Amino acid sequence: MELVVGASEATMKSLLGKLGELLAQEYSLIRGVRGDIQYINDELASMQAFLRDLSSAPEGQDNRMKDWMKQIRDMAYDCEDCIDDFAHRLPNEPISDFTCSWIVIGIYELWTWWPRREIASKIVDLKVRAQQIAERRSRYGVNNPGHGTSNRPGVRAATYDIAEHQVAARQLIGMKEPVGVATDMDKLEKWLTTKIDPNERAVLSIVGFGGVGKTTIATALYRKVRNEFECRASITVSQNYDQDAVMRSILNQVMPQDRDQKQQGSEPGTPEDKKLVAQIRKKLSRVVPLIQIHRQQGNNGSSHVKPIKIETMDHDQLVNELKRQLADKRYLLLIDDIWSAKTWESIRICLPPENNRGNRIIVTSRFQAVGATCSPNEKIDLLHTVDFLTDDESKRLFFQGVSESKSSKNNEIVQNHVPEEIWKICGGLPLAIVTMAGLVACNPSKHSDDWQKVCKSLFPEPVTSLTLDGVTRILDCCYNDLPADLKTCSLYLSIFPKGWKISRKRLTRRWIAEGFVSEKQGLTEEEVAETYFNQLTRRKIIRPVEHSSNGKVKTFQVHDMVLEYIVAKSSEENFITVVGSHWMMPAPSNKVGRLSMQSSGSKYGNSTKGMNLSQVRSLTIFGSLNQLPFHSFNNAIIQVLDLEGWKGLKEKHLNDICNMLVLKYLGLRRTEIAKIPSRIEKLEYLETLDIRETNVGELPKAVGQLKRISSILGGNKNPRKGLRLPQDKSKDSRKSILPQEKSKDGMKSLRVLSGIEIIGESTAVAGLHQLTGLRKFAIYKLSINKDGDTFKELRSSIEYLGSCGLQTLAINDEGSDFINSLDTMSAPPRYLIALELSGKLEKPPKWINKLEMLNKLTLSLTVLRTDTLELICALKSLFSLTFSLNAVKLDEDTQEILGKNKEQSDGEIFVPGGFPCLKLLRFFAPLVPKLGFSDNAMPSLEMIDMRFGAFEGLLGIDTLENLKEVHLRVNDQADETTKFFVDDLKNNGHGLKVIVDHVITS
């Protein structure tokens, strides 16, 4: 393997910044130590320059160089620990600009003498180590890296134009058909859906080399046929797996889910809800045919069945419950990446006995023998081997990948600039082909000769089939092409488990907390982090799984072979230590810096035994671990603590967390905590506090003392539950959420305040004016008096924040009439890019058509009228438009509003011309009225998504030239007229892909 340098350089970069801050302190250092720190600073700066040269060295380095780098890295970690210890053990420096300051300074030096003495001793030791490392390099002949013409493939400059990659095209995730397997897909789809006699459970085993496309094919099949089955589940198993976690995952997917539909009013089924539907019905004069019908059953149980808490079940309970849920149903299971016959048997025995319902199971494996074990009956089961692609198929996949990865400035990559060797060396392996396509797309300045040299250096001999070593060479080539910052960010992906769906925002916030991202070229840290993410996407290192309605990536995954490569690289540099994972990794021989603990079976529960955890700076938990060795960590240096989903977190652990004085990222999402202690104010470096989907109902007032906090994330979207801001019982309400006068900088860095609840009179609202850096403000639940002070102060705050740069505003108004008052604002919030107004909205704000940057708009269904569409049709940046009735119940007032809208529109909502960039149109409501599209309406529209209890038709849909998919989710208690329309639509097809899900409710 090539020498890993990206992560080491990132460590040095962070450390040099801290050393500079330490040298700037005037009184904290003992005499003589300042010179030692300056020496260490200069020595590490030279070492950093050396590491940077290594990243572009023409040849791989020997073991002496690797060992020398390890010594540098370990010293850097120890030095950073010393500085962090210095920061929290000493109080702030004395103020020297007042009378008798020398007395104060003298007292300060006397008071802090002992901790300064200890730290001074450590610094002297570190200086000696730095000298020894420098001497050892020359003594053992560690030479400087060469600077000749590089023959190493994929080498590029360590920096690049960040602005070129900042903006990624907004898009919607669509399931692409796998290249080169159309015939096989047809055969396998027919096999899965055809009933046999006897109608027994059958297993389809898809086997093949890693990266050949097994999971892609299996997932495509699963999505195509899943709605032919009553319930279904998709899981990843892999080499080491936690059987109970697999059972929980299956149960979570096959059990009926409480969608809280009556509260949201999105899919009515009660007689009262149907009154409005029955009022106006007209026969459609024109319908658009549908091709495909999928049925989804969302709730097959009785309304009296109490919800079962899967997380607390033991193994026997999980197995019994799974057998009970599947006993009388036709089910489809996708079990990805089975490594042994033993693993298959352990899953098979947890399934119920055969029920002759035609159940199907799809499994994938790298091993032919395992596939044969899973599909032993040739009369019923099917064993399918995935072959490598032909040259023509490889070429088609390659240029498809290049096209997807091209930037807006480099869209002229043509076929004659790339020699055919570039895809032929991939041996028909899809993973290698798309990876090389990403490399080519990100290097548009290279020509045919350059790529031929790359191919020759990778594989001097012609390639007929690719081995694991060959895949590693290609991944090496692409990794070495990354700038140093991107190498660090890509190695960080090894924290996440195999097959995990990773949140983009979660990752980028953690990058920032780790210090991998900094402001540059006029961009904020968040913008730079997004740029890095987009670059990794273009290079096919990560692959998007789900997009948000704003067109940005919401979740993504890393291919298991790419992740395996990244984990090996990360382990080589001791950048991240993973325990209990799918990977069988040796225990680190030295200190652990970043620890990822993953649940993959009970035998890995004590896998941290024997490890030195005193230098852990980042801790992440995945799965159902019983306990954490909190006593083994040094709380003084932990910067990232991510416990998302860990059910073992107790209130007592929060006391330990509040002692982590340099903590920057605290992720407690989906844990069972109910209160944040007031001692959280000690975490003065905290940047992100994520307490979404917990039982925390109110923030402590101490949060207002956090000077560096940039993101507070709370509440729960379903059911709508918000996080109350801290209340001040004093007369001066303007000192509620913000700190007192003695600490004016508190919360001034806050950029995201999401999941807030404001009920009744709130003293906290007045302080919102001071959050001038706020970019996202989301109120999940609003219920206030129209004549109260809170009403006026909230509207004033929103107007003021809108003028300061607020970009996202979401308000779920539950009967306050507040959203209707926004129309009276004196100036529009011109910086908004996302706006959501839910509730009994009577008319949209008249200033909405002036929001030139708005790309995401959600409005209440109560304003779905032709005049509303005419108001917003000229918005040039609008990407998605949603009409929803989730915020209010379908009461009489709401029915009256909807009925009046229908009458004013003569029973049909007309969509005028315009909406030039709109790609997504959504309706979530009890009733979707008849919609008609003009000839020039929504020219870019790609998807229509509807969830309803009653549907009155779509007219003119065939004029939408770019429309690719229509999703209709129909409540099974919809009236006969709605069912007639849906049946009529699905039985006539003109090539448009339409998916209809029938949701069964109690």
N, C-alpha and C positions, 0 to 999 in steps of 0.2 A: 504494500500500500504506500501511496505517497504520504509525505509528512503532512500532518494536519497543523495548520498555522492560524486559521481564522479565529478560533475561539481564544487562543492564547493572546492574539493581538487585541481582541476585545477586552480581555482582562486587564492588559497593560494600559489600554486607553482609559478605562474607568479608574484605575489606580493612579495614573499620572494626574488626573483631574483632582483627586482627593489630596494628593501630595501638595499640589499647588495651593489648595485652600488652606492646608495645614501651615505652610510656610507664610501665608499671609497673616496668620494670627500673631499678635505682637507680644502678648504676655503669657501665653499658655506654655511656651517651651522653656525648658531649663537651659541655662547657658551652656553652650557647647554642642547641644543636640541639633540646633538649627543647621549647623554645618554638616552633620551626619545625614540629616534628611535631604539636604541639597545634594549631597553625594549620591544617595540612593536614587533621588529623582533623576539626576543626570545619567546615572548608569542604566536605569530602566528605560530612559528615553533612547539611549543608544541601542539597547536590546530590542526595543520596539521597532526601530528602523531596520535592525538585522532581520527580525521576523518578517517585516514587510518585503524585504529583498528575497526571503525564502519563498514567498508566495509566487514569485515570477522566476525562480531559479530554473535553469534549463534541464537539470537532472534531479532525480530523486536523491534523498540524503541517506547517509548511512546511520547505523545504530548509535554512533557517538553523538551525532547531531541530535538525534531523537532524545537521548538521555540528557544532553545539555539543555534542550528545550524543556524537558520535564523539571529540571532543577529551577529554571527561570520561573516556570509556572507556579511551582510550589512556593517559591519565595514571594512571588507576587500575591498569592492568596494569603500567606502569613502576614505580609505587610499591610494588606487591605484590612485584615482582621484587627491588626494593631491600631490602625487609624480609626476604625469604627469604634473600638473599645475606648480610644482617646476621646471620641466625640461624645459618647454618652456618660462617661465617668466624670468629665469636667463640666461645670456650669458655664453659662455664657460669660464672655470676657467682661471685665468691669468697664464702665463708661468713664472716659478720661477727660471729658470736656466740662467739668464743673469744679468748683472750689474744693481744695484739699483732695484732689483726685489721687495724689500720691499715697494718701492714707488708705483709701479704698483698694488701690492696687497692691499695697503692702499686705493688707488683710487677705486679699484674694490669693496672693502667692503663698502666704503662710497656710491658708486653709487647704489649698490644693497641692501642697508640697509632696505628700506621699504618693498619690496617684500619678503625679507628673514624674516622680522619681522612678516608679515602676515602668512607666511607658518609655522613659528615657533609656532605661536598661535594655528594654526590648529593641529599641531603635538601634542601639549600639551593636547588639547581636546581629540584627538584620544587615547593618553595614558590613560587618565582618563576612557574613554569608555572601553578600554581593561581590566583595573583593575575591573571595575564594572561587566563586563561580567564574569570574572573569579570568583568574589565573588558571583554573582547571581547563578552560577552553584552549588556551595556548599550550598548556603542558601536554594535553592529549591530542593535539593536532586537529581541532575542530576548525576547518577552513571556512573562509568566506564563500558564500554562494557565487557561482559563476554568472557572468553577464553576457555570455555570447548569444548567438542566435538560437533561440529555443526550438527544440524538436519535440518538446513535450506537447501532446495534443491538448487543445482547449485553453491554452494560456492566453490571458488577456490582461489589460491594465487593471490595477486595483481599484480604480474609481471609474465612474461613468456619469453621464448626464442624467441626473435624477429626475429632472423635469420631463425628460422624454418618456418616462415610464410611470408618471404620476397618475394619469387618468386611464382607467380601464373602461372599456365599452360596457355599458349597462346591458344586461341580457337576461333571458329567462332560461332556466335549465330545461332542456328537452332530452328525452332518451334517444340517443343516436343508435342506429342499427350497426352492430358489429360488422366490420369490413371483411368480405371474403367468405362469409358463412351463411349466406342467404338460404341456400338449399338445406343446409343442416338445421337452420332455425325453423324452417317450415316443417321439416320432418319431426323435430323434437316438440314443437308446439302441438302438432297433430297428435303425437303420442300422449302428451300430457292431458289433453282434453277429450280424447276418445275413450269411451267406456268399454271395458272388457268384461268377459264372462268366464269365471266369476269376477265380480267387481271388487277385487281385493286391493289392498294397499300395494302400490308399486313404487320402486325406487329408480330414479334416473341418476347414474353416476357419470359425471363429466371429469375426465382425467387428462392430464397433459403437463408439459414442462412449465415451470414457474414463469409467469409473464406472457404466456401464450394466449391468454384471453378467457380462461375458464370462468372467472368470476364475472367478467363482462357479459359473456353469453348466458350464464345462469341468471344473472340479475335481469337481463333483457327478457328472458323467458318468464321469470317470476312476475314481472310487471305486466306482461301481456296476458297471462292466464290467471292471475291472482283472483280476479273477481268472478271466476267460475266456481270458486270455493267459498264455503260459508265462513271460514276463518283461515288465517294464514300468518306465518311468522318467518322472519329472516334473521339468521344469526351467523356469527363467525366463531369458529372453534379454535383452530390452529394447534401448534405443537404442544404447548402447555395450556391447559384450560381449567377454569373453575366450573365444575359441573353445576353447582347451585346457581351460579351467576347465569349460566346458559338457561337453566329451567326458569329463572325469574324473567329473563328476556323474552322467552317464548310466551310465558303467561301474560306478561304485560301487553303482548301483541294480540293474543287470542281472546282475552277476557273482555267482556263488555266494559266500555269506559263511560264514566259519568261526565257527560258533556254540558251539564247544567243548562240545557236548552230552554227550559221554561223561563229561567231568569233572563237569558240573553234575548229570547224572542226571535232567534234566527231561523228556527225550523218548527213552526207551531204544529200542534196536533190536537189541541183541545177544541171543543165545539165553539167556545167563544172566539178563538183565533180564526175559525173558519167563516164567521159571519161576514167579515169584510170580503173574503174571497168569493162568497156566493152572490155578492151584490151585482157585480158587473161581469158578464161573460159575453164575448163575441167570438164568433167562429173565425179562425184565421183564414185569410184569403190566399196566403202564400206561406209556405213552410220550407225550411231548409233541411234536407235529409241528413241523417246521421249514419255512420258506418258501424260503430262498435258499441256494444252495451256491456258494462261491467257492473256487477252487483256487489255492494259492500254492506255488510250487516254490522251495525254499530252497537246493538243492544238486544240480545236474544233472551235475556233473563227477565224475571219479574221485577216490578218496581219495588217489591217488598224485600228483595235480597240485599242484605247489608254488604257494603264494599269490603273486600278482603285485603288486608295489608300484606302484600307479597313480601315486602322487605324484611318482615319479622318472622317469616316461616322458616322452619328447619328443613333438612333434606327430605324427610319422609312426608312432611306436609306439602312440600313443593311437588313431589312426584304424584301424590294422591290427588292434589288439586288439578294438576295437568291432565291426568287420566280422566278426571271427572269432566273437565271442560271439553275435551276432545272426544268423549265416548260416543256421542250420538251426532257428531257433525262430520261434514266432509271438509277436510283440511288440506292445506298445502304448506310444506315446510321447505325452506332453503337453508341448508347447513353447509357453510362455506369453509373450505380448507381443513379437511379431516386428514390427520397425519398417520393414524394407525387403526387397525381393526378393533383394538381394545376400546378406543375412543368411540367408534361407531356403536359398538355393543353397549357401552355405558349409556348412550343416548337412546338407543332402540328400546331397551328394557323399561325406560321411563314413559314410553308411549302406551296408550290403551290397546287392548286386544282388537283384532280386526273386526270392523263393523260393517264391511261390505258396502261402504258408501263411495268407493272409488277415490280414496285418499292418495295423494302423490307427495313424494319427497324428492327433492333435488339435492344432491351432494356434489361437492368438488374436492378433488385431491390431486396431488402431484404424482401419486403412485398408482400404477396399474393394479397391483395386488390389493390395495385398499379398496379401489373402485369395484373390483370383482367380488370382494367380501360384502360390500354394501348392496350389490345387485347380483345375488347368486342364482336367481331363478330366470333362466333364459326365456321362458314362456311369458313371464309377466314383467320382469325388470328389464332395464336397458343400460348398457355400458357404452358410453360415447367417448372416443378419443379425439381431442382437438389437435389438428395438424398445424404446422407452421404455414405462413402465407407464401404464396407464389411471388415471383418477382413483380408481376403486374399488380397484384394486390398490395404488395409492400410499397410500391411506388404511389399507389392511390392513397394509402393510409399516411404515407410520409407527407405528401403535399397537402392533405387534409389537415394534418397537424401543423404544418408551416403556416397555412392560411389562418388557423385559429390563434396562433401565437404572434402574428405580425403586429407591430405597433402602427399607429396611425401615420407616423412619419416614414415608415419603412415598409410600404406596401407594394414595392416593385420587385420583390424576389421572384425571379422567373426560373423556369426549369433549366435553361441552358447555363445558369450560374452554379448549378449544383450537379456534380458528376453522379452517375448511377451507383458508383461504389459506396456512396454515403448511406444508401438503404440496403445495398447488397451485403455489406459487412454485418448487418443486423441479423442475417440468417433467417429472415421471415418471422422474427419474434416481435409481436406488436409492442411490448413494453420498450424494447430497445429502439424501435422505429420512431415512436412518438417522442422519446427522450432526445434522440438525435434531431428530430424535427424542431423541437424547442430550442436546441443549441444553434441550429442554422438560422432560425427566425430571429434570434437575439444577436446575431453577428452578421448583419446585412452587408457590411463592408468587405467581407471575405469573398474571394472569387473561387472559381473552379480549381485552380492550382493549389490554393490554400487548403481546400477540403480534401484534395487528393493526398496531400502530405499528411493530413490528420488521419485519414484512412490507413495510409501505409505505416504510420507509426503505431497505430492501434493493432493492426493485423497485417504483418508482412506477407503472410500467405493467404490465398483465397479462402473465404469462409463458406462452408456448406451448411453447417449447423452450429448454433451458438451453445457453448457450455456456460456453466456458472462463472468460470473465470472470464469468459468473454463478456458476459453481462457486467461483471465488476469493472472490466477495463472501460467499457462505454460509460458507466456511471462515474468512474474516476475522471474521465475526460470532461464530462459535463460539470462535475463538482469543481475541478480545477479551473474551470472557466469563470467561476463566480468571483465577484469582488469580495474582499475580506469580510465586509459587513454582512453580505448575503450568505457567506459560508457559515458565519456564526448563527444567523437566524435559521438556516436550514438544519444545522446540527441540533438546534433547540427542539426540533420536531420529535426527537427521540424520547422526549418526556412522555408522549402520549402512547397509549396501548395500540397494538395492532388492530386494524379495522375500526378504530374509534372515529366517530364523526366529531370533528373539531370545530369549535366556534371561531370564526375569523376575529371577532372583536376580543374574545378571550385571549387569543394568541397575541394580537398586536398590543394589548394593554400589558401583557406580561413582558413582551420584548422591551417596552419602555421602562417598566419597573426594573428589569435586569440591567439596564444601561446600554443595551445594544443599539438603541436608536437615539439620535440627538438632532436638534434643529440644524438644518443646512440649506443653503441656497434659497433662503427666504421662506422655507416651509416649516410648519410646526412639527413637533414630534409625532403627532397623530398622522399627519399627512405623509411624513417620511416612512412611517411604519406601513401605511397603506401602499406606498410605492414599492417597498420591499416585498410585500405580500403579492402584489400584482406581478412583480418580476418572477417570483417563484412559481406563480401560476402559469405564466407564459413559457417558462422553461420546463413545464410538465413535472416538476418536483412534487407539486400538490395538484389534486384534481377536484374541482368544485362538485359538490353533491346537491346543494340546495341554495337557491338565490332568494333574497328577501324581495318584497314587492317593489323596492326601489331599484332593483336590477343588480345590486351588489351581492357578492358571494356571502352567504350566511354560514354555511358549514362546508367542510371539505374533508377529504381523506388523503392518506399517503399510501401508495401501493406497497404491499407487504415486502416486496423485494427491494424497493427503494428505501423503505424504513429499516430493513435489515442492514442495508449498506450504511445508512446514517447512524444507526445504533453502534455499529462496529467502529466507525470513525470517531464517534463521540466517546466510546469506551477507550479507544486508543489514547486519547488526550486526557482522559479522566475528566471530561467536561460535564457529563451527566452519568449518574449511576442509577441503573434500573434494577429493581429487585422484584421477584415474584411475577415476572412478565412472561410473554410468549417466548422470549429469547433466553436461551441457556447461557447466561453470562457469568464469567468467573468473578468472584468477589474482588473488589479493588484492593491493591496491595498498599495503598496510601490513603490519605484523607479524602473524604467525600465532600464535594462542593455543592452539587445539586442532586437531590435525591427524588426519584419517582418510585413510589411504592404502589404496586399493582396486584390486585387479587387474582391469582390464577391457580387456586387450589390450596388446601389447608397446609400442605407440607412446606409452603413458602411463607407461612405466617411469621416465623421467627428468622427470616432471612437477613435481618440487619445485625444479627449476633456476630460479634467479632469485628465489626466495622467501627472505624473512628468517625463518629458523627459530630465531633466538636466543631468542625468547620463547615457544616451544612448551611448554605446561604439561601437555598431555595428548596422547598418541600412541597410535593404534590401527591395527593392520594387519589387512587382510582379503585372502585370496587368496595367490597364489604369487609374490610379489615376490622378485626375486633378491637385492636388497641394500637396506640402509637407510643414509641419510646421517647416521650417528651423530655424525660429526665436526661437523655443522652445529648440533647441539642444545646448549643450555646445561644440562648435567646438574644444575646447582645448583637449578633451578626446576621440573623435571619432577615432577608429582604422580601422574599416572596413566599407566601403561605396560601396554598390553594387546596381547600378541603371540600370542594364542590361534590355534593352527593354523599358525603361520608356520614353515615347514620350513627357512628360511634362518638360524635362530638357532643360533649356535655358542657353544662354551664361552668363547671370547675376549670375546664380547659381554657376558657376565656381569660382567666386570671394569668395563666402562662402567656397567652397571646398578647395581653396588654403589657407584658414585660419585654416584648420584642421591639426595642426602642428604635431600630432603624428599618422597621417593616414598611414596605412601599405598596405591596399588593396583598389584600386580604380577601380571599374568595370563600364565602360560606354559603353559597347558593345551594338550595335543596337540602340543607341540614335541618336539624330539629331544634335549633336554639330559639328562644322566645324573647331574649332581652340582650341588648348591648350594654355592657357596664360603662359607667361614667369614666372609668380609668382609661378609656380609649383615648382620652386627650393626651396621654403620654406618648402616643404614636405620632410624633410631630412630622415624620417623613412620609406618612401614609398618603398614597395617591389614589388608590382604588379601593372602595368598600362595596363588595357585592353581597347583598343579603336578600336577593330575590328568592321567592318561593320558600321562605322560612316562616316562623311564627312571630317574627319581630314586628310589632305593630307601631312602634314609635321610636324615633331617634332620641338618644340622650342629648341634653343641652351641651354636653362636653364636646360633641362633634363640631360645634361652632369654633372651637379652639384649634382645629387642625389647619395649619397654615398652608400645607401643600396638597390638600385633598382636591382631586380633579374630577372624580367620578363617584357618585353615590347612587347605587342601583338597588331598588327595593320593590316591594309589592309583588302581586301575582296577577297576570292578565286574565286567567280563567280558573276560578271565578274572580271577578274584579275585586281586588283587595289592595289597598294602598298602604303607604308608610306615612304615618303622621309626623309632621315636623315638630320639633320641641316647642313646648308652650312656656311662656314667661308669665308668671303670676304677678310680676311687679307692674306698676302703673306705666312705666316706660316700655311700651310694646316694641319699640324699635331696637331693643337689645335682646331679642328672642333667639333667632337662629344665628345671628352673627355674634362674634365675641365682644367682650366689653372693651371699653376705650383703651385699656392698657395693652390690648393685643389686636390692633386694628387690621392686621394682615390676615386674620383667620378667614378661611374659605374664599379668599380673593382669587384663588386659582381654580375654583370650581367651574367645570365646563359641562358636566352632565349631572342632572338631577332628575331621576326617572323613577316612576312608580309611587308618586306622592298621593296622599289622601287628605282632602280638606273638607271637614264636616263642621258645620256651624261656624261660630265666630272663632277665628284663629289669630292669635297675636303674632304668629310666625310670619304671616304673609307680608307684613310691613317691611321686613328686612330683605325681601327679595330684590328691592331696588339696588342693593349694594352688590349683588352678584353680577357685576358688569361683564365678566368673562364667560357667562353661561351661554352654551351653544345648543344644549338640548334640555327641554323642560317638558316633562310628561306627567300629567295629573290623571291617575287611574280612576279616581272617584272624587267627584265634586258635588257637594250638597250644602249650599249656603243661602242665607237670607238675602233677597234682592235689595232690601233696604238697609242692610247692615254695613258696617265699616269694612269688613273683610271683602265684600263684593267690590266696593270702590277701590280698595287698595290693590286687590288682585288685578283688576283691569288696568289700573295705573302702572303696576309693575310690569305686566306683559307689554304694554305699549312702550315703556321705557327700555326694557330688555330688547324689544324688537328693533329699536334704533341703535343698540349697542353691538349687534351681531348675532342675535339669536337665530339659529338655523333650523331647529326642529321644535315644533309646538304640538302637543297632543293633549286634548281635554275631553274627558268622559263626564259629561254633565248629566247628573241624575235629577233633573227637575228644578234646577236653580234658575233657569232662564239666562244663565251667564253667557253662554255662547252666542245668544242673540244680541247681547250688548256689545260684542266686539265690532259690530258695524259702525259704532259711534266713535271709534278710535280716530284721532286727528291725523295720524299718518300710518301708512301700511308698514308692517314688519318686512321691509324690502329684502332682507337677507335670507328669508325662509326658503329652505329646499324641501321641507316636509311639513305638512299640515294635516292634523286629524281633529275633526270636530264631531263628536258623537253626542246624541241626545235629541231633544225635541227642537231641532233647528228649524226655524220658520223660513229663513232665507239666508243664503250664504253672504258673508260680508262683501260689500260692493267693491272693496279694494282688492279682492282676491285676483282680479284679472291684471293687476299691476305687479304681481310676483313673478318677475321674469326668470328667476332661478329655480322656481318650484318644480320638482320632479316627482313628488309623491303627494297625492291628495286623497284624503278619506273624509267623506261627508255622510251625514245621516240620510237615510232613505226618505226622510220627511221632506227633503228638498229635491227629490228626483222629479224634475219637471223640465220641459223644453227650455224655459227661460234660464234655468240654471246652467244647462249645457251650452246655451248661447253665450252666457257670461264667461265661461272658462275655455271655450273652444280655441281661443287664440293663444293660449299658453304654449310657448314654443319649446319649453324644456320638459313638459309633463310626460313622465314615463308610465306611471300607473295611476288609475282612477278607481276608487272604491266607493260604493254606496252601501251602507250597513245600517242595521237596526239592532246592533248588539247591546247598545247602552240602555235601552228602555224596554219595558214590557209592552205587549200589544194591548194597551188599555183603550178605553173608549176615545180618549182625546187623540191618541195616535191613529186609531182607525178613522176618525173623522178627518184628520190631516191627510192621510193617504187617499181616502175617498174623494176629498176635495181636489187633490192633485190630479186624480184620474178624470174627474169631470172637466177641469180646466183644460186638460189635454185631449179632450174628446176620446178618452179611453186608450190613447196611444202616446207614448213618449217618443218624440222625434229627435234623433241625433243629427245635428247640423254638420255641415262641412267644417273641417278644421282638425284640431288635435294632431298636428303633424308628426310628433315623436311618440305618441302614446302606443305602448306595446301590450299593456295589461289592463283589462277592464273586468271589474269584479262586482258582484251583487251578493250580499249576505243578508237575507231578509225573509220574513214569513211569506211575502208575496212579491214576485217580480212581475211588474206590469208589462204589457205589450210594448216592445221596443222596435222602432223603425230606423234604419240607417239610410242616410242620403248617399248619393252616388260618390261624393268626394269626402265622405266622413272617415276619419281614423285610417289614413292610408298605410300606417306602419303597424297597425294592430296585429299581434301574433296570438294572443290567448284571451278567451273569455271564460271566466270562472264564476259559477253561480251556485249558491246554496239556498234552498227555498222549500217552502211547504206548498206553494201554489205558483204556477207558471203560466203566462198568457201568450208566450210566443216571441219569436225574433223575426222581423221582416227586413229584407234587404241585406241579409248577412252574406249573400253570395257576391256582393259588391266589395267586400273586404278582401282584397287580393292577397295580402300577406298573412291572413289568418291561418294558423296551423292547427290549433287545438281549441276545443270547447269542452269544459268540464261542467257537468250538471250533477249536483248532489240533491236527490229528491227524497223528501220525507215519505216513508211508506204510508203515513196516514193522510197523505194529500188526497184531495177529492177526486172523483172520477174524471172530471173535466181535465184536470192537470195530467192525470195518468194517460188519458186519451191523447193529449197533445204530445207527451213524451214518447209514447209508443208510435205515434204517427211519424215523429221526427226520426226515430232510430231505425225505422224500417225502410227508409229511402236514403240513398247515399250518392253524393257527387264527388267523393274523394276527400272530403273534409274529415279529419280525425276528431271524433267526439267521444268522450267518456261519460257515461251516465252511471252514477252510484246511487243505489237505493238504500237508504238508511232506515233500519228497522228500530223503532222506538217503543218504549213501554207505554 
